[in-house]
């Protein structure tokens, strides 16, 4: 009886004091601080203003280091959007860890701020926080992962800096393969120094999950016969796609939309790292010519391991639903930012590991016309798919030839790629389709162009069988060999002024 009475008195006293919060109170998420681009301009700690939780969290804030988070209490519509699932727990809370609270990442779009990842909440499904301080110091809020890339031209030494004290961390070696991510906290400072001279080449205070470079990569160009190499490459890609027996879907691809919380997380990370020295040149001079790095820049933003894991696990659920069987993650690559004039050769992905995949468009801007992803279906018909930020394209990436041969018209275009295969089955591609697999769509009857030649993803081509979908290319191309892939590349790109056998400098 005494315990129940004390509990009642505690809740009653907190309820009475909830109206006198020290933190700012808002009822509409539009009242959060946004910058000129409509992205959240600060890290936010959000919690309910009403009931006992308002006072409990407000009191805990007084004694807790917030790692740069601005505390804001929410009520009304704002509370409903962030804490709809927690309405019962906040009314019965006795201690602060009974309350709902969430950390919102700086950089998220205003349209996505209402959709934090589950991992951002106090006492979420993946982590129990025994104290409020531990919540603020966790991956949900203050703890982040930060990467360091060295393109300075020499090996350096990396230090953690605490006021005037340097703590040596590790040798800071050169190039992308030696990128090192470290778990740290918002507000921590790092310094990169020349171990011989003591010169400081980088001093950076961490503000979010991210990555930073010292200097930048320069892709080295050489004389080469681009057309000959492309023709040979297309022939090889055609032969590789024919090695895959197994299929998963009728067409070999489909389109969809990212879950809002995953998209919001990706957008915040991208926004916080969208410019140099976080966005760096991708190393292509030793990787072949799938991206035309000799004609235009191709940039890259490396993703921390923790975020990779969260995104890939969530996206695995989406892909699993598409293919109808259990799969395992094999890779997540990106973020790659293409710039004006970029082209991506038609190709297939690694046969053992990249059975089913996603292309995710994270951001794009200032395009003067759509930059379609070109995908060939199981009958080798060309489809051209228009993507917008948040759009995903499912595709059987070791079998379905895909690329972007038309040059990017204006602006930039940022993607990431995630890959999966059937569990513990590196030889999946040699097997017959299991029972229940959709039959490949081969015969669709007569097709004709009913729309405009530059209309994509709008049903510009009409076939007798509507199952072909709206993305069939107005170019009406069906490939029969690698030469057909080469001819498409040649026809949609810049013209070559020299004769067929001339050596081309990487322009």
C-alpha positions as CSV (number, residue, x, y, z in Angstrom):
1,X,0.0,0.0,0.0
2,X,2.8,2.4,1.0
3,X,4.6,1.7,-2.3
4,X,1.5,2.4,-4.4
5,X,0.9,5.6,-2.4
6,X,4.5,6.8,-3.0
7,X,4.2,5.9,-6.7
8,X,0.9,7.9,-6.9
9,X,2.4,10.9,-5.1
10,X,5.5,10.9,-7.4
11,X,3.4,10.8,-10.5
12,X,1.0,13.4,-9.2
13,X,3.8,15.8,-8.2
14,X,5.5,15.4,-11.6
15,X,2.3,15.9,-13.5
16,X,1.7,19.2,-11.6
17,X,5.1,20.5,-12.4
18,X,5.1,19.4,-16.1
19,X,3.9,22.7,-17.2
20,X,7.0,24.5,-16.0
21,X,9.6,22.9,-18.2
22,X,13.0,24.5,-18.7
23,X,13.2,23.1,-22.3
24,X,11.5,24.7,-25.2
25,X,8.0,23.2,-26.0
26,X,6.6,22.8,-29.5
27,X,3.4,21.3,-30.9
28,X,4.4,21.2,-34.6
29,X,7.6,19.6,-36.0
30,X,7.8,22.5,-38.4
31,X,8.9,24.6,-35.4
32,X,12.1,22.6,-35.1
33,X,15.2,24.6,-36.2
34,X,15.8,24.1,-40.0
35,X,18.4,25.7,-42.2
36,X,18.0,27.5,-45.5
37,X,17.8,24.1,-47.3
38,X,15.0,22.8,-45.0
39,X,17.3,20.4,-43.2
40,X,17.5,20.1,-39.4
41,X,20.2,22.5,-38.3
42,X,21.0,20.9,-34.9
43,X,20.9,17.6,-33.2
44,X,17.7,17.4,-31.2
45,X,16.7,15.5,-28.1
46,X,12.9,15.3,-28.2
47,X,10.7,14.1,-25.4
48,X,7.0,14.5,-24.4
49,X,6.0,17.7,-22.7
50,X,2.9,16.3,-21.0
51,X,2.5,13.9,-18.1
52,X,5.2,12.9,-15.7
53,X,7.8,12.4,-18.5
54,X,8.1,16.1,-19.2
55,X,9.4,16.8,-15.7
56,X,11.4,13.5,-15.5
57,X,13.3,14.1,-18.7
58,X,13.7,17.8,-18.0
59,X,15.2,17.1,-14.6
60,X,17.5,14.4,-16.0
61,X,18.8,16.9,-18.6
62,X,20.1,19.1,-15.8
63,X,22.6,16.4,-14.7
64,X,23.4,14.9,-18.1
65,X,25.9,15.8,-20.8
66,X,23.9,16.1,-24.1
67,X,26.7,15.8,-26.7
68,X,25.5,18.9,-28.6
69,X,21.8,18.0,-28.6
70,X,19.2,20.7,-28.1
71,X,16.4,19.5,-25.8
72,X,12.9,20.2,-27.0
73,X,9.7,19.0,-25.4
74,X,6.9,18.1,-27.8
75,X,3.2,18.1,-27.4
76,X,0.1,17.8,-29.6
77,X,0.7,16.8,-33.2
78,X,4.5,16.8,-32.8
79,X,4.2,14.3,-29.9
80,X,1.7,12.2,-31.8
81,X,4.1,11.9,-34.8
82,X,7.2,11.0,-32.7
83,X,5.7,9.0,-29.8
84,X,2.3,7.6,-30.9
85,X,3.4,4.1,-30.0
86,X,4.5,5.2,-26.5
87,X,1.4,7.1,-25.3
88,X,0.6,4.6,-22.6
89,X,4.1,4.3,-21.2
90,X,4.6,8.0,-20.8
91,X,1.5,8.4,-18.5
92,X,2.7,5.6,-16.2
93,X,6.3,6.5,-16.0
94,X,8.0,6.5,-12.6
95,X,11.6,6.9,-13.6
96,X,13.1,8.7,-16.6
97,X,14.0,5.4,-18.3
98,X,10.3,4.6,-18.4
99,X,9.8,7.6,-20.7
100,X,9.9,7.9,-24.4
101,X,12.7,10.1,-25.9
102,X,14.4,10.2,-29.2
103,X,17.5,11.8,-30.7
104,X,17.0,13.4,-34.1
105,X,20.0,13.8,-36.4
106,X,21.1,17.1,-37.7
107,X,20.8,17.2,-41.4
108,X,17.6,15.3,-41.8
109,X,15.0,16.7,-44.2
110,X,11.9,18.4,-42.7
111,X,9.7,16.0,-44.6
112,X,11.5,13.0,-42.9
113,X,12.1,14.4,-39.4
114,X,9.0,12.5,-38.1
115,X,10.5,9.2,-39.0
116,X,13.6,8.5,-36.8
117,X,15.1,5.0,-37.0
118,X,14.0,2.7,-34.1
119,X,17.6,2.7,-32.9
120,X,17.3,6.4,-32.1
121,X,14.8,5.9,-29.3
122,X,15.4,5.5,-25.5
123,X,15.2,1.8,-24.7
124,X,14.6,0.6,-28.2
125,X,14.3,-3.0,-29.4
126,X,18.0,-3.4,-30.0
127,X,19.3,-1.7,-26.8
128,X,18.2,-1.2,-23.2
129,X,19.5,2.0,-21.6
130,X,19.7,1.6,-17.8
131,X,20.3,5.3,-17.3
132,X,19.4,8.5,-19.2
133,X,23.1,9.3,-19.3
134,X,23.9,6.0,-21.0
135,X,21.2,6.8,-23.6
136,X,22.7,10.1,-24.4
137,X,26.2,8.5,-24.6
138,X,24.9,5.6,-26.9
139,X,24.7,5.2,-30.7
140,X,21.2,6.6,-30.4
141,X,22.6,10.1,-29.6
142,X,26.1,11.1,-28.8
143,X,28.2,8.2,-29.9
144,X,29.1,8.3,-33.6
145,X,31.5,6.6,-36.0
146,X,34.0,8.7,-37.9
147,X,36.3,7.8,-40.7
148,X,39.7,9.2,-41.8
149,X,41.2,8.9,-45.3
150,X,44.7,10.0,-46.1
151,X,45.5,11.4,-49.6
152,X,48.3,13.7,-48.4
153,X,51.0,11.9,-50.3
154,X,52.7,10.5,-47.1
155,X,51.8,8.4,-44.1
156,X,50.7,10.4,-41.1
157,X,49.9,9.9,-37.4
158,X,46.4,10.4,-36.0
159,X,45.8,11.7,-32.5
160,X,42.8,12.3,-30.3
161,X,42.9,15.7,-28.8
162,X,41.6,16.4,-25.3
163,X,42.1,20.1,-24.6
164,X,45.9,20.5,-24.9
165,X,46.7,16.8,-24.6
166,X,47.3,14.6,-27.6
167,X,46.7,10.8,-27.4
168,X,48.2,8.8,-30.3
169,X,45.7,6.5,-32.0
170,X,47.4,4.8,-34.9
171,X,49.4,5.2,-38.1
172,X,47.3,7.1,-40.7
173,X,48.2,5.3,-43.9
174,X,47.4,6.4,-47.4
175,X,44.5,5.7,-49.8
176,X,41.0,4.3,-49.6
177,X,42.0,0.8,-48.7
178,X,43.5,2.1,-45.4
179,X,40.5,4.1,-44.4
180,X,40.0,3.8,-40.6
181,X,36.7,4.3,-38.8
182,X,36.7,4.9,-35.1
183,X,33.9,5.0,-32.5
184,X,33.9,8.4,-30.9
185,X,31.5,11.1,-29.6
186,X,30.1,14.3,-30.9
187,X,32.5,17.1,-29.9
188,X,35.7,15.0,-29.9
189,X,38.6,16.5,-31.8
190,X,41.2,14.6,-33.9
191,X,44.5,15.8,-35.3
192,X,46.6,14.3,-38.2
193,X,50.3,15.2,-38.1
194,X,53.4,14.5,-40.2
195,X,55.3,12.2,-37.8
196,X,58.6,13.6,-39.1
197,X,58.1,17.3,-39.0
198,X,55.1,17.6,-36.6
199,X,53.2,19.6,-39.1
200,X,49.4,19.5,-38.5
201,X,47.6,18.6,-41.8
202,X,44.1,18.1,-40.2
203,X,42.4,19.2,-37.1
204,X,38.7,18.3,-37.0
205,X,35.9,18.3,-34.3
206,X,33.4,15.6,-34.9
207,X,29.8,16.8,-35.3
208,X,28.0,13.7,-36.6
209,X,28.6,10.3,-38.2
210,X,30.9,10.9,-41.1
211,X,34.2,10.7,-42.9
212,X,36.9,13.2,-43.7
213,X,39.9,13.3,-46.0
214,X,43.4,14.8,-45.8
215,X,43.9,16.0,-49.4
216,X,42.1,14.2,-52.3
217,X,42.7,11.4,-54.7
218,X,43.8,12.3,-58.3
219,X,42.9,9.7,-61.0
220,X,45.8,9.2,-63.3
221,X,45.1,9.3,-67.0
222,X,46.9,7.5,-69.8
223,X,46.7,7.0,-73.5
224,X,44.3,4.2,-74.4
225,X,41.9,3.0,-77.1
226,X,38.7,3.7,-75.3
227,X,36.4,2.2,-78.0
228,X,38.4,-1.0,-78.3
229,X,38.4,-1.5,-74.5
230,X,34.7,-0.7,-74.2
231,X,33.8,-3.1,-77.0
232,X,35.9,-5.9,-75.3
233,X,34.3,-5.1,-72.0
234,X,30.8,-5.3,-73.3
235,X,31.5,-8.6,-74.9
236,X,32.8,-9.9,-71.6
237,X,29.7,-8.6,-69.7
238,X,27.4,-10.2,-72.2
239,X,29.1,-13.6,-71.7
240,X,29.0,-13.2,-67.9
241,X,25.3,-12.5,-67.8
242,X,24.7,-15.7,-69.8
243,X,26.3,-17.8,-67.1
244,X,23.5,-17.2,-64.6
245,X,20.7,-19.9,-64.8
246,X,18.7,-18.9,-61.7
247,X,16.1,-16.2,-61.8
248,X,14.0,-14.6,-59.0
249,X,11.4,-12.5,-60.8
250,X,9.5,-12.2,-64.1
251,X,11.4,-9.2,-65.5
252,X,14.7,-9.3,-63.5
253,X,13.9,-5.9,-61.9
254,X,11.2,-3.8,-60.2
255,X,10.9,-0.4,-58.5
256,X,9.9,0.6,-55.0
257,X,10.4,3.2,-52.3
258,X,12.6,3.3,-49.3
259,X,11.1,3.1,-45.8
260,X,10.9,6.7,-44.5
261,X,13.1,6.1,-41.5
262,X,15.9,4.5,-43.5
263,X,15.7,7.3,-46.1
264,X,15.8,9.9,-43.4
265,X,18.9,8.4,-41.9
266,X,20.6,8.2,-45.3
267,X,19.7,11.8,-46.1
268,X,21.0,13.1,-42.9
269,X,24.3,11.3,-43.4
270,X,24.6,12.5,-46.9
271,X,23.7,16.1,-46.1
272,X,26.3,16.3,-43.3
273,X,29.0,14.9,-45.6
274,X,28.0,16.2,-49.0
275,X,30.9,18.5,-49.6
276,X,34.7,18.2,-49.6
277,X,36.7,17.2,-47.6
278,X,34.1,14.6,-46.7
279,X,33.1,13.9,-50.3
280,X,36.3,12.7,-52.1
281,X,37.3,11.5,-55.6
282,X,36.6,7.8,-56.1
283,X,39.7,5.7,-57.0
284,X,39.0,4.6,-60.5
285,X,42.4,4.7,-62.2
286,X,43.0,1.1,-61.1
287,X,39.5,-0.3,-61.5
288,X,38.8,-0.3,-65.3
289,X,36.5,2.0,-67.3
290,X,33.0,1.2,-66.1
291,X,32.8,4.8,-65.0
292,X,34.1,7.4,-67.4
293,X,36.4,9.0,-64.8
294,X,38.7,10.4,-67.6
295,X,35.8,12.6,-68.8
296,X,34.2,13.7,-65.5
297,X,34.7,13.5,-61.8
298,X,33.2,10.6,-59.8
299,X,33.0,11.3,-56.1
300,X,32.6,9.0,-53.1
301,X,31.4,9.3,-49.5
302,X,32.4,6.3,-47.4
303,X,29.8,5.0,-45.0
304,X,30.6,4.1,-41.4
305,X,30.2,0.3,-40.6
306,X,27.5,0.8,-38.0
307,X,25.2,2.7,-40.3
308,X,26.0,0.2,-43.1
309,X,24.8,-2.6,-40.9
310,X,21.6,-0.9,-39.9
311,X,20.7,0.1,-43.4
312,X,21.6,-3.2,-45.0
313,X,19.6,-5.2,-42.4
314,X,16.5,-3.1,-43.0
315,X,16.9,-3.2,-46.7
316,X,17.4,-7.0,-46.6
317,X,13.8,-7.3,-45.4
318,X,12.6,-5.2,-48.4
319,X,14.5,-7.4,-50.9
320,X,13.5,-10.6,-49.2
321,X,9.9,-9.7,-49.7
322,X,10.6,-9.1,-53.4
323,X,12.3,-12.4,-54.0
324,X,10.2,-14.5,-51.6
325,X,13.1,-16.3,-49.9
326,X,15.6,-15.8,-47.2
327,X,18.8,-14.0,-48.2
328,X,22.1,-12.9,-46.7
329,X,23.8,-9.6,-47.1
330,X,27.1,-9.6,-49.0
331,X,28.0,-5.9,-49.7
332,X,26.9,-2.3,-49.4
333,X,28.7,0.2,-51.6
334,X,28.5,3.9,-51.8
335,X,27.7,6.7,-51.6
336,X,28.9,7.4,-55.1
337,X,28.2,10.8,-56.5
338,X,28.1,11.1,-60.3
339,X,28.7,14.6,-61.8
340,X,27.7,16.2,-65.1
341,X,28.6,14.0,-68.1
342,X,29.0,10.8,-66.1
343,X,28.3,7.5,-67.8
344,X,28.2,3.9,-66.4
345,X,28.9,1.1,-68.8
346,X,26.4,-1.8,-69.1
347,X,27.6,-4.6,-66.9
348,X,26.6,-7.3,-64.4
349,X,27.8,-7.6,-60.9
350,X,29.9,-10.3,-59.0
351,X,28.3,-13.6,-59.7
352,X,28.9,-15.4,-56.4
353,X,27.7,-12.6,-54.1
354,X,25.4,-10.2,-56.0
355,X,22.3,-12.3,-56.7
356,X,19.7,-9.7,-55.9
357,X,20.5,-6.0,-55.2
358,X,19.1,-2.5,-54.8
359,X,20.0,0.8,-56.3
360,X,19.1,3.6,-53.9
361,X,18.9,7.1,-55.1
362,X,19.9,9.2,-52.1
363,X,20.1,12.6,-53.8
364,X,20.1,14.4,-57.1
365,X,20.1,18.0,-58.2
366,X,20.0,20.4,-61.1
367,X,19.4,17.7,-63.8
368,X,18.2,19.1,-67.1
369,X,16.7,15.8,-68.1
370,X,16.1,12.4,-66.3
371,X,19.2,10.2,-66.0
372,X,17.7,6.7,-66.4
373,X,19.1,3.5,-65.2
374,X,19.1,1.0,-68.1
375,X,18.2,-2.5,-67.2
376,X,17.8,-5.5,-69.6
377,X,15.0,-8.0,-68.7
378,X,15.2,-11.8,-69.1
379,X,14.4,-11.5,-72.8
380,X,17.2,-8.9,-73.1
381,X,14.8,-6.0,-73.8
382,X,16.1,-2.6,-72.7
383,X,14.1,-0.8,-70.0
384,X,14.9,2.8,-68.8
385,X,13.8,3.6,-65.3
386,X,13.5,7.1,-63.9
387,X,14.5,7.4,-60.2
388,X,13.9,10.2,-57.7
389,X,15.4,10.6,-54.2
390,X,14.1,7.7,-52.1
391,X,13.4,5.5,-55.1
392,X,14.8,2.0,-55.1
393,X,15.3,-0.3,-58.1
394,X,15.4,-4.0,-57.2
395,X,17.4,-6.0,-59.8
396,X,19.0,-9.4,-60.3
397,X,22.4,-7.7,-60.6
398,X,24.5,-10.7,-61.6
399,X,22.1,-11.6,-64.5
400,X,20.3,-8.4,-65.5
401,X,22.6,-6.2,-67.5
402,X,22.4,-2.7,-66.3
403,X,24.1,0.7,-66.7
404,X,23.7,4.4,-67.5
405,X,25.2,5.0,-70.9
406,X,23.6,8.3,-71.7
407,X,25.7,11.1,-70.1
408,X,24.3,12.8,-67.0
409,X,22.8,16.1,-68.1
410,X,23.6,18.7,-65.6
411,X,23.9,18.6,-61.8
412,X,24.8,15.6,-59.7
413,X,23.3,12.2,-58.8
414,X,24.1,10.2,-55.7
415,X,23.4,6.5,-55.2
416,X,24.3,3.6,-53.0
417,X,24.1,-0.1,-53.8
418,X,23.3,-3.0,-51.6
419,X,23.7,-6.7,-52.5
420,X,22.5,-10.1,-51.3
421,X,22.4,-13.8,-52.2
422,X,20.6,-16.9,-51.0
423,X,21.9,-17.9,-47.6
424,X,25.3,-19.8,-47.7
425,X,25.0,-20.4,-51.4
426,X,27.9,-19.0,-53.5
427,X,26.8,-21.3,-56.4
428,X,23.2,-20.1,-56.5
429,X,23.6,-19.0,-60.1
430,X,24.1,-22.6,-61.4
431,X,20.9,-24.0,-59.9
432,X,17.4,-24.4,-61.3
433,X,14.6,-22.1,-60.1
434,X,12.9,-23.5,-56.9
435,X,9.1,-24.2,-57.1
436,X,7.0,-21.1,-57.0
437,X,9.6,-18.8,-58.7
438,X,7.8,-16.5,-61.2
439,X,8.3,-17.5,-64.8
440,X,10.5,-15.2,-66.8
441,X,8.4,-12.9,-69.0
442,X,9.7,-13.7,-72.5
443,X,6.9,-13.2,-75.0
444,X,4.9,-10.0,-74.6
445,X,3.5,-10.0,-78.1
446,X,3.7,-7.0,-80.5
447,X,5.1,-3.7,-79.0
448,X,4.8,-0.2,-80.4
449,X,5.9,3.3,-79.5
450,X,2.8,5.2,-78.4
451,X,4.5,8.0,-76.5
452,X,7.4,10.4,-77.1
453,X,11.0,9.2,-77.7
454,X,12.2,10.9,-74.5
455,X,9.3,9.7,-72.3
456,X,10.7,7.3,-69.7
457,X,8.9,5.2,-67.0
458,X,5.5,6.5,-68.4
459,X,4.5,3.6,-70.6
460,X,5.8,5.1,-73.9
461,X,6.0,1.6,-75.3
462,X,2.8,-0.4,-75.4
463,X,2.9,-4.2,-75.7
464,X,0.1,-6.7,-76.1
465,X,1.0,-8.1,-72.7
466,X,0.7,-5.3,-70.1
467,X,2.9,-7.3,-67.7
468,X,5.9,-5.7,-69.4
469,X,5.2,-2.6,-67.3
470,X,5.8,1.1,-67.9
471,X,9.6,1.2,-68.2
472,X,10.3,-0.4,-71.7
473,X,12.7,2.0,-73.4
474,X,11.4,4.2,-76.3
475,X,14.6,3.2,-78.1
476,X,12.9,-0.2,-78.6
477,X,16.3,-2.1,-78.2
478,X,16.6,-5.8,-77.7
479,X,20.2,-6.9,-77.3
480,X,21.6,-10.1,-79.0
481,X,25.3,-9.7,-78.3
482,X,27.9,-7.6,-76.6
483,X,28.1,-5.7,-79.9
484,X,24.6,-4.4,-79.4
485,X,25.6,-3.1,-75.9
486,X,28.6,-1.4,-77.5
487,X,26.4,0.1,-80.2
488,X,24.1,1.6,-77.6
489,X,27.0,3.1,-75.7
490,X,28.4,4.6,-78.9
491,X,25.1,6.0,-80.1
492,X,24.1,7.9,-77.0
493,X,27.5,9.3,-76.0
494,X,29.7,12.2,-77.2
495,X,31.0,11.7,-80.8
496,X,34.6,10.7,-81.5
497,X,36.3,13.0,-83.9
498,X,39.3,10.7,-84.7
499,X,39.1,7.6,-86.8
500,X,38.1,4.2,-85.4
501,X,41.7,3.0,-84.7
502,X,43.1,6.1,-83.2
503,X,44.4,6.1,-79.6
504,X,42.2,8.3,-77.4
505,X,43.7,10.3,-74.6
506,X,41.6,10.1,-71.4
507,X,40.1,13.5,-71.8
